[in-house]
């Protein structure tokens, strides 16, 4: 067994898994590469939208008879249960695969156990190859399945002095066209986009995925958080271009954010992008519901105007929420900072 070859083929499987990001929920975005006994790649696959073939099945279909005696590189332990499709373990066994290399074990008790089933069938199984890279590619799904609520990414745009709008309320546009295009890339990889009623009333956003060619074929669920029936019937978020869910509390009340996220999880949402204003962002952070932060910082100074973040239950510097920066990138004239919340 060549450790370098194993790592290389698994990295390719991770690349394939990332192509399915945002398309597969409630299933994970998995990638699979089949390599024949001679070292040639004979099949590749990635998870299709729910109800379609899993990554292993697609790779086996591409390989055909060449799958016999091959090694399968899979970013997640092959499923061992029958859902909308049959168990991937049985498909691998029936195809005569000789070895399976797994990056990450399946945390879902319903589908787990695939490695043991494969071993019992006489297939050699290796685990943990390129596990960190594979985990990063499936982080949203793995986190969500582990706790029963979606993985939440808070995205915001601000000036270098932390203002989300000018003193007169104008906020269009703080960041560049390049940064806004990058936001659509992030939207395309999630299952839901969340905004508060304040944002809906102030900006009337559509909250859809758009490309240079027009609206994307797959649109995430749009979620409005409001304390009462305040969403205007003519709001763009109700235009029918994407599914919409309004989470409303009694007049003057507050939406139970924990309960809302559990409901979204039950509806198949595994990753959500929070695009609400400072009030909703503060509420999510105060409740410990943000996993990742993506900040677009424009090289501008305003000196006055609303802050990007409202009250988050923090009263002293010792209580400040600490983040781990995982990426810095220049997007057009702006800077994109990506960080994870410690412990998330």
DOBAFI-363696 format. One record per residue (C-alpha): residue number from 0; residue in three letters; x, y, z. Coordinates in pm, whole numbers, plus 50000, padded with zeros to 5 digits. Layout:
BEGIN
(pt NUM,ala,(X,Y,Z))
...
//
This chain:
BEGIN
(pt 0,unk,(50000,50000,50000))
(pt 1,unk,(50146,50333,49888))
(pt 2,unk,(50069,50603,50147))
(pt 3,unk,(50141,50883,49900))
(pt 4,unk,(49908,50731,49639))
(pt 5,unk,(49639,50682,49905))
(pt 6,unk,(49664,51046,50008))
(pt 7,unk,(49657,51168,49647))
(pt 8,unk,(49349,50966,49553))
(pt 9,unk,(49167,51072,49872))
(pt 10,unk,(49242,51437,49802))
(pt 11,unk,(49077,51387,49463))
(pt 12,unk,(48776,51234,49640))
(pt 13,unk,(48761,51543,49862))
(pt 14,unk,(48762,51765,49550))
(pt 15,unk,(48465,51568,49417))
(pt 16,unk,(48281,51600,49748))
(pt 17,unk,(48315,51979,49739))
(pt 18,unk,(48141,51985,49400))
(pt 19,unk,(47829,51848,49570))
(pt 20,unk,(47835,52102,49853))
(pt 21,unk,(47486,52243,49903))
(pt 22,unk,(47318,51989,49672))
(pt 23,unk,(47281,51675,49881))
(pt 24,unk,(47106,51750,50212))
(pt 25,unk,(46990,51578,50417))
(pt 26,unk,(47263,51345,50286))
(pt 27,unk,(47635,51429,50314))
(pt 28,unk,(47843,51558,50026))
(pt 29,unk,(48067,51258,49964))
(pt 30,unk,(48329,51193,49697))
(pt 31,unk,(48458,50857,49575))
(pt 32,unk,(48747,50750,49351))
(pt 33,unk,(48794,50393,49223))
(pt 34,unk,(49148,50283,49136))
(pt 35,unk,(49212,49957,48954))
(pt 36,unk,(49480,49700,49052))
(pt 37,unk,(49718,49859,48803))
(pt 38,unk,(49692,50203,48967))
(pt 39,unk,(49467,50366,48707))
(pt 40,unk,(49155,50559,48806))
(pt 41,unk,(48860,50361,48668))
(pt 42,unk,(48567,50551,48817))
(pt 43,unk,(48473,50867,49003))
(pt 44,unk,(48153,50976,49172))
(pt 45,unk,(47998,51231,49404))
(pt 46,unk,(47672,51228,49593))
(pt 47,unk,(47369,51330,49386))
(pt 48,unk,(47075,51528,49528))
(pt 49,unk,(46861,51335,49779))
(pt 50,unk,(46707,51028,49618))
(pt 51,unk,(46985,51002,49360))
(pt 52,unk,(47287,50770,49367))
(pt 53,unk,(47552,50805,49635))
(pt 54,unk,(47913,50871,49543))
(pt 55,unk,(48018,50504,49558))
(pt 56,unk,(47732,50391,49333))
(pt 57,unk,(47812,50658,49072))
(pt 58,unk,(48180,50561,49073))
(pt 59,unk,(48093,50191,49039))
(pt 60,unk,(47860,50265,48748))
(pt 61,unk,(48139,50451,48569))
(pt 62,unk,(48389,50172,48632))
(pt 63,unk,(48168,49880,48535))
(pt 64,unk,(48363,49552,48534))
(pt 65,unk,(48683,49743,48603))
(pt 66,unk,(48565,49783,48965))
(pt 67,unk,(48651,49417,49036))
(pt 68,unk,(48967,49407,49246))
(pt 69,unk,(48978,49787,49269))
(pt 70,unk,(49039,50014,49567))
(pt 71,unk,(48763,50261,49658))
(pt 72,unk,(48863,50592,49818))
(pt 73,unk,(48561,50740,49998))
(pt 74,unk,(48551,51059,50206))
(pt 75,unk,(48287,50914,50441))
(pt 76,unk,(48234,50559,50566))
(pt 77,unk,(48000,50384,50316))
(pt 78,unk,(47642,50373,50442))
(pt 79,unk,(47510,50042,50571))
(pt 80,unk,(47136,50102,50564))
(pt 81,unk,(46851,50124,50316))
(pt 82,unk,(46695,50468,50278))
(pt 83,unk,(46586,50617,49948))
(pt 84,unk,(46869,50412,49800))
(pt 85,unk,(47028,50081,49896))
(pt 86,unk,(47337,50037,50115))
(pt 87,unk,(47662,50143,49951))
(pt 88,unk,(47836,49860,50138))
(pt 89,unk,(47639,49600,49945))
(pt 90,unk,(47708,49776,49615))
(pt 91,unk,(48081,49768,49685))
(pt 92,unk,(48069,49402,49788))
(pt 93,unk,(47866,49301,49481))
(pt 94,unk,(48108,49485,49250))
(pt 95,unk,(48404,49285,49383))
(pt 96,unk,(48597,49580,49525))
(pt 97,unk,(48905,49448,49708))
(pt 98,unk,(48988,49741,49935))
(pt 99,unk,(48811,50047,50072))
(pt 100,unk,(48994,50352,50209))
(pt 101,unk,(48780,50576,50432))
(pt 102,unk,(48864,50929,50544))
(pt 103,unk,(48596,50991,50810))
(pt 104,unk,(48367,50757,51004))
(pt 105,unk,(47993,50817,50970))
(pt 106,unk,(47857,50974,51293))
(pt 107,unk,(47497,50895,51197))
(pt 108,unk,(47396,50584,51397))
(pt 109,unk,(47135,50497,51134))
(pt 110,unk,(47391,50469,50854))
(pt 111,unk,(47711,50380,51043))
(pt 112,unk,(47872,50036,51058))
(pt 113,unk,(47975,50017,50696))
(pt 114,unk,(48343,49950,50767))
(pt 115,unk,(48259,49649,50982))
(pt 116,unk,(48023,49508,50719))
(pt 117,unk,(48290,49543,50451))
(pt 118,unk,(48550,49369,50666))
(pt 119,unk,(48310,49085,50739))
(pt 120,unk,(48272,49042,50363))
(pt 121,unk,(48649,49002,50326))
(pt 122,unk,(48724,49352,50200))
(pt 123,unk,(49032,49522,50343))
(pt 124,unk,(48939,49858,50501))
(pt 125,unk,(49177,50140,50596))
(pt 126,unk,(49050,50444,50784))
(pt 127,unk,(49165,50797,50862))
(pt 128,unk,(49340,50882,50534))
(pt 129,unk,(49332,51261,50475))
(pt 130,unk,(49069,51280,50748))
(pt 131,unk,(49125,51648,50827))
(pt 132,unk,(49071,51758,50467))
(pt 133,unk,(48764,51538,50429))
(pt 134,unk,(48622,51662,50759))
(pt 135,unk,(48663,52023,50646))
(pt 136,unk,(48477,51947,50323))
(pt 137,unk,(48186,51791,50515))
(pt 138,unk,(48210,52005,50830))
(pt 139,unk,(47859,52147,50804))
(pt 140,unk,(47692,51809,50765))
(pt 141,unk,(47907,51636,51026))
(pt 142,unk,(47842,51909,51285))
(pt 143,unk,(47469,51920,51214))
(pt 144,unk,(47421,51544,51235))
(pt 145,unk,(47620,51531,51556))
(pt 146,unk,(47389,51769,51741))
(pt 147,unk,(47057,51781,51552))
(pt 148,unk,(47067,52148,51441))
(pt 149,unk,(47211,52311,51129))
(pt 150,unk,(47566,52441,51104))
(pt 151,unk,(47530,52821,51102))
(pt 152,unk,(47759,53058,50911))
(pt 153,unk,(47719,53429,50990))
(pt 154,unk,(47813,53649,50695))
(pt 155,unk,(47841,54025,50718))
(pt 156,unk,(47993,54315,50528))
(pt 157,unk,(48139,54619,50702))
(pt 158,unk,(48380,54907,50669))
(pt 159,unk,(48716,54886,50844))
(pt 160,unk,(48564,55069,51140))
(pt 161,unk,(48289,54809,51170))
(pt 162,unk,(47997,55001,51019))
(pt 163,unk,(47732,54812,50826))
(pt 164,unk,(47574,55133,50693))
(pt 165,unk,(47625,55508,50693))
(pt 166,unk,(47468,55741,50948))
(pt 167,unk,(47185,55818,50702))
(pt 168,unk,(47108,55445,50672))
(pt 169,unk,(47253,55393,50324))
(pt 170,unk,(47437,55063,50287))
(pt 171,unk,(47436,54987,49916))
(pt 172,unk,(47708,54895,49838))
(pt 173,unk,(47971,54866,50113))
(pt 174,unk,(48170,54595,49937))
(pt 175,unk,(48273,54542,49577))
(pt 176,unk,(48105,54343,49299))
(pt 177,unk,(48375,54078,49345))
(pt 178,unk,(48286,54036,49712))
(pt 179,unk,(47915,54019,49634))
(pt 180,unk,(47980,53751,49372))
(pt 181,unk,(48174,53557,49636))
(pt 182,unk,(47870,53573,49867))
(pt 183,unk,(47664,53400,49598))
(pt 184,unk,(47925,53123,49592))
(pt 185,unk,(47873,53074,49966))
(pt 186,unk,(47494,53085,49927))
(pt 187,unk,(47517,52810,49667))
(pt 188,unk,(47679,52581,49925))
(pt 189,unk,(47414,52607,50197))
(pt 190,unk,(47061,52474,50245))
(pt 191,unk,(46902,52786,50392))
(pt 192,unk,(46958,53163,50407))
(pt 193,unk,(46829,53339,50721))
(pt 194,unk,(46741,53708,50756))
(pt 195,unk,(46549,53912,51010))
(pt 196,unk,(46242,54122,50946))
(pt 197,unk,(46449,54439,50992))
(pt 198,unk,(46663,54347,50694))
(pt 199,unk,(46358,54255,50488))
(pt 200,unk,(46190,54589,50563))
(pt 201,unk,(46504,54799,50515))
(pt 202,unk,(46662,54633,50209))
(pt 203,unk,(46392,54411,50054))
(pt 204,unk,(46652,54144,49964))
(pt 205,unk,(46571,53851,49735))
(pt 206,unk,(46815,53615,49913))
(pt 207,unk,(46867,53390,49613))
(pt 208,unk,(47174,53244,49441))
(pt 209,unk,(47259,53435,49127))
(pt 210,unk,(47535,53378,48873))
(pt 211,unk,(47654,53589,48578))
(pt 212,unk,(47423,53375,48364))
(pt 213,unk,(47120,53437,48588))
(pt 214,unk,(46948,53263,48881))
(pt 215,unk,(47097,52928,48985))
(pt 216,unk,(46892,52615,48923))
(pt 217,unk,(46902,52513,49290))
(pt 218,unk,(46791,52773,49542))
(pt 219,unk,(46830,52744,49921))
(pt 220,unk,(46532,52784,50150))
(pt 221,unk,(46478,53149,50247))
(pt 222,unk,(46398,53201,50615))
(pt 223,unk,(46255,53521,50764))
(pt 224,unk,(46269,53567,51142))
(pt 225,unk,(46003,53808,51263))
(pt 226,unk,(45811,53892,51579))
(pt 227,unk,(45465,53909,51423))
(pt 228,unk,(45311,53921,51074))
(pt 229,unk,(45519,54207,50936))
(pt 230,unk,(45659,54070,50609))
(pt 231,unk,(45499,54275,50329))
(pt 232,unk,(45308,54060,50078))
(pt 233,unk,(45503,54228,49797))
(pt 234,unk,(45844,54160,49953))
(pt 235,unk,(46096,54003,49714))
(pt 236,unk,(46149,53721,49961))
(pt 237,unk,(45793,53608,49885))
(pt 238,unk,(45831,53631,49506))
(pt 239,unk,(45820,53254,49448))
(pt 240,unk,(46170,53238,49299))
(pt 241,unk,(46280,53016,49590))
(pt 242,unk,(46103,52836,49877))
(pt 243,unk,(46041,53060,50179))
(pt 244,unk,(45968,52990,50546))
(pt 245,unk,(45854,53267,50781))
(pt 246,unk,(45938,53197,51146))
(pt 247,unk,(45704,53427,51333))
(pt 248,unk,(45653,53484,51704))
(pt 249,unk,(45338,53628,51862))
(pt 250,unk,(45312,54006,51828))
(pt 251,unk,(45584,54161,52039))
(pt 252,unk,(45736,53821,52117))
(pt 253,unk,(46070,53668,52028))
(pt 254,unk,(46127,53372,51797))
(pt 255,unk,(46276,53071,51975))
(pt 256,unk,(46593,53045,51766))
(pt 257,unk,(46687,52703,51908))
(pt 258,unk,(46341,52570,51822))
(pt 259,unk,(46354,52727,51476))
(pt 260,unk,(46687,52560,51399))
(pt 261,unk,(46559,52224,51520))
(pt 262,unk,(46260,52264,51289))
(pt 263,unk,(46487,52350,50997))
(pt 264,unk,(46699,52042,51070))
(pt 265,unk,(46386,51826,51065))
(pt 266,unk,(46310,51973,50722))
(pt 267,unk,(46648,51859,50588))
(pt 268,unk,(46853,52176,50645))
(pt 269,unk,(47209,52091,50748))
(pt 270,unk,(47386,52422,50677))
(pt 271,unk,(47245,52773,50705))
(pt 272,unk,(47381,53116,50614))
(pt 273,unk,(47280,53395,50852))
(pt 274,unk,(47251,53721,50658))
(pt 275,unk,(47039,53915,50904))
(pt 276,unk,(47126,54256,51042))
(pt 277,unk,(47304,54338,51368))
(pt 278,unk,(47007,54261,51594))
(pt 279,unk,(46950,53907,51467))
(pt 280,unk,(47324,53838,51452))
(pt 281,unk,(47358,53947,51813))
(pt 282,unk,(47071,53719,51916))
(pt 283,unk,(47228,53420,51740))
(pt 284,unk,(47565,53486,51902))
(pt 285,unk,(47411,53542,52245))
(pt 286,unk,(47241,53202,52215))
(pt 287,unk,(47563,53031,52103))
(pt 288,unk,(47421,52943,51763))
(pt 289,unk,(47698,53063,51529))
(pt 290,unk,(47964,52815,51415))
(pt 291,unk,(48155,53014,51155))
(pt 292,unk,(48195,53383,51070))
(pt 293,unk,(48266,53518,50722))
(pt 294,unk,(48342,53891,50727))
(pt 295,unk,(48385,54105,50416))
(pt 296,unk,(48579,54417,50514))
(pt 297,unk,(48583,54710,50273))
(pt 298,unk,(48874,54959,50275))
(pt 299,unk,(48641,55240,50377))
(pt 300,unk,(48584,55446,50692))
(pt 301,unk,(48251,55599,50796))
(pt 302,unk,(48305,55706,51157))
(pt 303,unk,(47933,55683,51230))
(pt 304,unk,(47640,55459,51149))
(pt 305,unk,(47507,55125,51273))
(pt 306,unk,(47756,54862,51382))
(pt 307,unk,(47772,54525,51207))
(pt 308,unk,(47687,54347,51534))
(pt 309,unk,(47424,54436,51790))
(pt 310,unk,(47393,54330,52152))
(pt 311,unk,(47523,53976,52195))
(pt 312,unk,(47502,53933,52571))
(pt 313,unk,(47862,54047,52625))
(pt 314,unk,(47924,54310,52891))
(pt 315,unk,(48299,54294,52954))
(pt 316,unk,(48615,54223,52757))
(pt 317,unk,(48663,53898,52949))
(pt 318,unk,(48339,53771,52794))
(pt 319,unk,(48440,53858,52437))
(pt 320,unk,(48370,53581,52190))
(pt 321,unk,(48703,53445,52069))
(pt 322,unk,(48740,53328,51709))
(pt 323,unk,(48998,53116,51531))
(pt 324,unk,(49090,53268,51196))
(pt 325,unk,(49110,52993,50935))
(pt 326,unk,(49143,53198,50616))
(pt 327,unk,(49224,53547,50489))
(pt 328,unk,(49174,53636,50124))
(pt 329,unk,(49171,53950,49912))
(pt 330,unk,(48849,53964,49708))
(pt 331,unk,(48870,54255,49465))
(pt 332,unk,(48955,54558,49683))
(pt 333,unk,(48806,54393,49993))
(pt 334,unk,(48933,54145,50250))
(pt 335,unk,(48741,53828,50338))
(pt 336,unk,(48812,53691,50684))
(pt 337,unk,(48683,53345,50775))
(pt 338,unk,(48689,53228,51135))
(pt 339,unk,(48536,52959,51349))
(pt 340,unk,(48386,53010,51691))
(pt 341,unk,(48601,52840,51953))
(pt 342,unk,(48445,52509,52046))
(pt 343,unk,(48230,52493,51732))
//
